[in-house]
Structures are given as structure tokens and as C-alpha cells.
Amino acid sequence: MFPDTDSSQTIIDCFLTAARNAGVILKTGTAIKDLVIEDEGSFRIDLDNGTGIRADKVCVTSGSLKSSPLTRAIGSLGHSVEPLVPSLFASDVSDPLLEGLAGLSVQNASVKTIPKSPPQTGPVLITHRGFSGPAILRLSAWEARTLQAQDYRFGISINWLGNTRPEELRSTFASFRAESGKALVKNRIPGEIPLPPLGAAR
Ligand SMILES: Cc1cc2nc3c(=O)[nH]c(=O)nc-3n(C[C@H](O)[C@H](O)[C@H](O)COP(=O)(O)OP(=O)(O)OC[C@H]3O[C@@H](n4cnc5c(N)ncnc54)[C@H](O)[C@@H]3O)c2cc1C
């Protein structure tokens, strides 16, 4: 999630409001130490402040379970834990075509891995090391396991015009040609593609 406010507080407020509206009771300042199934099929949740809670159902949302006591507790309940893989990362790309373009961003691009992953849309930023921005981060999250299996060597395909289809673009160029055939292409760029700085690769 990348809220318009650019502040994670918006996400926190959203969850807290939803929890409040649903009558959720929040207990903070203590951690869950163990989860045990009681004889009658309910759960006993042991907290590290020495108290416990009984529950009919338990949903564990502890983020990463790395070195958490919950890994053992979940294992003893018969669940398996998927190995962790990196997620939400930018892509390192060294290509002369990107020279001098660091800092440029396009708000509505569509990116996918090659040969084929579902496309992710949103802002893409060209950095000094390759690509970043919400669409790239989303791609790294949704393809996290596939990319790890490929040792993080993969092709990337970016449609800088979002989901614009080739036939739409052809018709846009045809009308540009009809209306102002003498104009330079750089003055009539479709969509929101920014002009590269002077001296950059084109
Ligand atoms: C630096 C950074 C920047 C990020 N920026 C973005 C961003 O811009 N946009 C975006 O969408 N995502 C971003 N993320 C990723 C995002 O923060 C995570 O994907 C998200 O927080 C995962 O939510 P979660 O509820 O699964 O886990 P978490 O947010 O990790 O919540 C798990 C909670 O469980 C608690 N917990 C763990 N063990 C126990 C226990 N035994 N007993 C009790 N409580 C326990 C933890 O204290 C924690 O509060 C960022 C992550 C990082 C690290």
C-alpha cells in the first residue's frame, strides 16, 4: 500500500478504526509465548506476562516468524511454516539506455517479468541502479518465490503507457500526424512520459 498521504500512519489509522468499529479488544505490551490446544478443542494462548487467554479460533499474523517462539508453537499444532524469501525490493539493471535517466518517474506504467508474469501497474522510478517504485516493488512481492528460484536473474518488460494497447497508440499517432504532422515527436509525447534530461541516452 502506498497511500496518497505518503504516511504509514494512514494505514495504522485505517486498521485501528476498522478494529474499533468491529469491537476488537486490543492488548498491547505483552507477547504470545505459546499456543496450546486444550482438551475440549479450544486454544490456550500463553502470554509472557504470565497470564493466558482462551479462544475458539486463533489467527496468527505475526509478520516474519524468524526466531519467534511461535514457530515452535505452530509446528507443534501440526502446521508447517513456509521458508522466508525476500520481498519488496528494487531491481538492479545496468543498461546503457538508462544512463542519465536516474530520477525520472512515470506514474502509470505496467511491468512484468519475462517470459510471463501477471503485470503490476503503478508508478515506476528510474534509479541510479535500475528500477524502483510501487509497481516494481509489487512485482517483487508477487513474484518473490519465482524470482528466488531464478536466482534473481530475470528479464523485465515495462509498458511506460500503462495498459495502453498498441492499436490505441497507433490511432493516437495517426491523429497527431493528421493534426500536426510537422511537430517534433518530443513535443507530442503521448501519455505522461517525461523528457530525458539533455545529454542522456535516448
Ligand atoms: C523499512 C520498511 C518499509 C516498508 N514500506 C512499505 C510501504 O511503503 N508500503 C507497503 O505496503 N509495505 C511496506 N513495508 C512492508 C510492510 O511493512 C509489511 O509488508 C507489513 O507490515 C506486514 O504486515 P504484517 O501484519 O504481516 O506483519 P507486521 O507488520 O510485521 O506485524 C506483525 C506484528 O506481530 C507482532 N508479533 C510478532 N510476534 C509476536 C508474538 N509472539 N506475540 C505478540 N505479537 C507478536 C509484532 O510485534 C508486529 O506488531 C515496509 C517494510 C519495511 C521493513
Ligand as a Chemical Component Dictionary entry (heavy atoms), coordinates in Angstrom:
data_LIG
# 
_chem_comp.id                   LIG 
_chem_comp.type                 NON-POLYMER 
_chem_comp.pdbx_formal_charge   0 
_chem_comp.three_letter_code    LIG 
# 
loop_
_chem_comp_atom.comp_id 
_chem_comp_atom.atom_id 
_chem_comp_atom.alt_atom_id 
_chem_comp_atom.type_symbol 
_chem_comp_atom.charge 
_chem_comp_atom.model_Cartn_x 
_chem_comp_atom.model_Cartn_y 
_chem_comp_atom.model_Cartn_z 
_chem_comp_atom.pdbx_ordinal 
LIG C1  C1  C 0 11.525 -0.267  6.093  1  
LIG C2  C2  C 0 10.231 -0.845  5.559  2  
LIG C3  C3  C 0 9.456  -0.077  4.709  3  
LIG C4  C4  C 0 8.251  -0.573  4.210  4  
LIG N1  N1  N 0 7.487  0.208   3.393  5  
LIG C5  C5  C 0 6.331  -0.254  2.912  6  
LIG C6  C6  C 0 5.483  0.578   2.097  7  
LIG O1  O1  O 0 5.785  1.735   1.809  8  
LIG N2  N2  N 0 4.315  0.037   1.672  9  
LIG C7  C7  C 0 3.956  -1.258  1.963  10 
LIG O2  O2  O 0 2.885  -1.689  1.539  11 
LIG N3  N3  N 0 4.724  -2.044  2.740  12 
LIG C8  C8  C 0 5.884  -1.580  3.214  13 
LIG N4  N4  N 0 6.671  -2.383  4.011  14 
LIG C9  C9  C 0 6.236  -3.761  4.261  15 
LIG C10 C10 C 0 5.153  -3.785  5.332  16 
LIG O3  O3  O 0 5.596  -3.081  6.469  17 
LIG C11 C11 C 0 4.853  -5.239  5.683  18 
LIG O4  O4  O 0 4.551  -5.948  4.496  19 
LIG C12 C12 C 0 3.679  -5.327  6.637  20 
LIG O5  O5  O 0 3.907  -4.572  7.790  21 
LIG C13 C13 C 0 3.427  -6.787  7.027  22 
LIG O6  O6  O 0 2.303  -6.786  7.884  23 
LIG P1  P1  P 0 2.014  -7.967  8.848  24 
LIG O7  O7  O 0 0.776  -7.597  9.606  25 
LIG O8  O8  O 0 2.023  -9.252  8.100  26 
LIG O9  O9  O 0 3.268  -8.038  9.831  27 
LIG P2  P2  P 0 3.867  -6.922  10.817 28 
LIG O10 O10 O 0 3.528  -5.546  10.380 29 
LIG O11 O11 O 0 5.310  -7.309  10.970 30 
LIG O12 O12 O 0 3.077  -7.177  12.160 31 
LIG C14 C14 C 0 3.328  -8.304  12.977 32 
LIG C15 C15 C 0 3.059  -7.938  14.408 33 
LIG O13 O13 O 0 3.061  -9.115  15.200 34 
LIG C16 C16 C 0 3.729  -8.826  16.418 35 
LIG N5  N5  N 0 4.265  -10.087 16.968 36 
LIG C17 C17 C 0 5.247  -10.899 16.459 37 
LIG N6  N6  N 0 5.440  -11.953 17.274 38 
LIG C18 C18 C 0 4.575  -11.802 18.302 39 
LIG C19 C19 C 0 4.317  -12.571 19.478 40 
LIG N7  N7  N 0 4.972  -13.714 19.767 41 
LIG N8  N8  N 0 3.348  -12.113 20.341 42 
LIG C20 C20 C 0 2.667  -10.961 20.054 43 
LIG N9  N9  N 0 2.865  -10.203 18.961 44 
LIG C21 C21 C 0 3.817  -10.628 18.108 45 
LIG C22 C22 C 0 4.848  -7.854  16.012 46 
LIG O14 O14 O 0 5.266  -7.128  17.146 47 
LIG C23 C23 C 0 4.123  -6.995  14.998 48 
LIG O15 O15 O 0 3.484  -5.886  15.577 49 
LIG C24 C24 C 0 7.852  -1.890  4.539  50 
LIG C25 C25 C 0 8.643  -2.672  5.396  51 
LIG C26 C26 C 0 9.806  -2.154  5.903  52 
LIG C27 C27 C 0 10.639 -3.000  6.863  53 
# 
loop_
_chem_comp_bond.comp_id 
_chem_comp_bond.atom_id_1 
_chem_comp_bond.atom_id_2 
_chem_comp_bond.value_order 
_chem_comp_bond.pdbx_ordinal 
LIG C1  C2  SING 1  
LIG C2  C3  SING 2  
LIG C2  C26 DOUB 3  
LIG C3  C4  DOUB 4  
LIG C4  N1  SING 5  
LIG C4  C24 SING 6  
LIG N1  C5  DOUB 7  
LIG C5  C6  SING 8  
LIG C5  C8  SING 9  
LIG C6  O1  DOUB 10 
LIG C6  N2  SING 11 
LIG N2  C7  SING 12 
LIG C7  O2  DOUB 13 
LIG C7  N3  SING 14 
LIG N3  C8  DOUB 15 
LIG C8  N4  SING 16 
LIG N4  C9  SING 17 
LIG N4  C24 SING 18 
LIG C9  C10 SING 19 
LIG C10 O3  SING 20 
LIG C10 C11 SING 21 
LIG C11 O4  SING 22 
LIG C11 C12 SING 23 
LIG C12 O5  SING 24 
LIG C12 C13 SING 25 
LIG C13 O6  SING 26 
LIG O6  P1  SING 27 
LIG P1  O7  DOUB 28 
LIG P1  O8  SING 29 
LIG P1  O9  SING 30 
LIG O9  P2  SING 31 
LIG P2  O10 DOUB 32 
LIG P2  O11 SING 33 
LIG P2  O12 SING 34 
LIG O12 C14 SING 35 
LIG C14 C15 SING 36 
LIG C15 O13 SING 37 
LIG C15 C23 SING 38 
LIG O13 C16 SING 39 
LIG C16 N5  SING 40 
LIG C16 C22 SING 41 
LIG N5  C17 SING 42 
LIG N5  C21 SING 43 
LIG C17 N6  DOUB 44 
LIG N6  C18 SING 45 
LIG C18 C19 SING 46 
LIG C18 C21 DOUB 47 
LIG C19 N7  SING 48 
LIG C19 N8  DOUB 49 
LIG N8  C20 SING 50 
LIG C20 N9  DOUB 51 
LIG N9  C21 SING 52 
LIG C22 O14 SING 53 
LIG C22 C23 SING 54 
LIG C23 O15 SING 55 
LIG C24 C25 DOUB 56 
LIG C25 C26 SING 57 
LIG C26 C27 SING 58 
# 
